[in-house]
Every structure is written in C-alpha cells, then in structure tokens.
Amino acid sequence: MRSFLDLHGAGVAECADDAEGELLARVRAVVGPEMIIIATLDLHANVTERMLALTNAMTAYRTYPHVDMRETGVRAGRHACAADERWPAAGRCMPSACRSSCRSTPSAR
C-alpha cells in the first residue's frame, strides 16, 4: 500500500516546532510502518530529520507557480514504486496522480 501527501514543507503550528514532521508522525502512527509514504513539498521547504525518517521519499515542485503538478506527481509515483519491492520493474509502474484542483493554478488545470 502507498500513501501520497501533498505537503507545504514550511508550515507553522503553535504546538509543534516541526508542523509537517508532526503531521507525518501522526499519519505514520495510524497507517503503520509497512505503508509507503511519499510527500511532495514546495521549493522552500524546511526538511527535517524527522520528516526524512517518517517518509520513504520526498520530492519538490520545481516551478512557482506550481505548473509542474503532473511531473511532480509522476516523480512521486516512481518513488513509491521504487520503494515497493513487490514491483520488480519500477520503471513499468504507472502511478495514478491525484490532482488538488481546488489549489491548482489556472495554467496547471
């Protein structure tokens, strides 16, 4: 099983110094250690050791505005396939990308 999280990477919370790390810890506590977790982040993300420890892979958008949503989703999907040893040929894994259309820029739709 795989999970894809579209995170900001520079979130702020009053109750945590590492908002995304806290979110990932709570997700990991629910889904367990066997679930593959892949995250996408903004270019200016503050990546912490905790975030790295709780995900199988992370990738960043490479454009602002984020007109590379599809390409970033494909990279995330490839990371998910590569992290799953049940897929012997990760290059043949075809990820399905979920769109956050409510947050898309007009040119990304």
Secondary structure in CASP SS format (residue, H / E / C, confidence):
PFRMAT SS
TARGET T0000
AUTHOR 0000-0000-0000
METHOD secondary structure of the structure
MODEL  1
M C 1.00
R E 1.00
S E 1.00
F E 1.00
L E 1.00
D E 1.00
L C 1.00
H C 1.00
G C 1.00
A C 1.00
G C 1.00
V C 1.00
A E 1.00
E C 1.00
C C 1.00
A E 1.00
D C 1.00
D C 1.00
A H 1.00
E H 1.00
G H 1.00
E H 1.00
L H 1.00
L H 1.00
A H 1.00
R H 1.00
V H 1.00
R H 1.00
A H 1.00
V H 1.00
V H 1.00
G C 1.00
P C 1.00
E C 1.00
M C 1.00
I E 1.00
I E 1.00
I E 1.00
A E 1.00
T E 1.00
L E 1.00
D C 1.00
L C 1.00
H C 1.00
A C 1.00
N C 1.00
V C 1.00
T C 1.00
E H 1.00
R H 1.00
M H 1.00
L H 1.00
A H 1.00
L H 1.00
T C 1.00
N C 1.00
A E 1.00
M E 1.00
T E 1.00
A E 1.00
Y C 1.00
R C 1.00
T C 1.00
Y C 1.00
P C 1.00
H C 1.00
V C 1.00
D C 1.00
M H 1.00
R H 1.00
E H 1.00
T H 1.00
G H 1.00
V H 1.00
R H 1.00
A H 1.00
G H 1.00
R H 1.00
H H 1.00
A H 1.00
C H 1.00
A H 1.00
A H 1.00
D C 1.00
E C 1.00
R C 1.00
W C 1.00
P C 1.00
A C 1.00
A H 1.00
G H 1.00
R H 1.00
C C 1.00
M C 1.00
P C 1.00
S C 1.00
A C 1.00
C C 1.00
R C 1.00
S C 1.00
S H 1.00
C H 1.00
R H 1.00
S C 1.00
T C 1.00
P H 1.00
S H 1.00
A H 1.00
R C 1.00
END
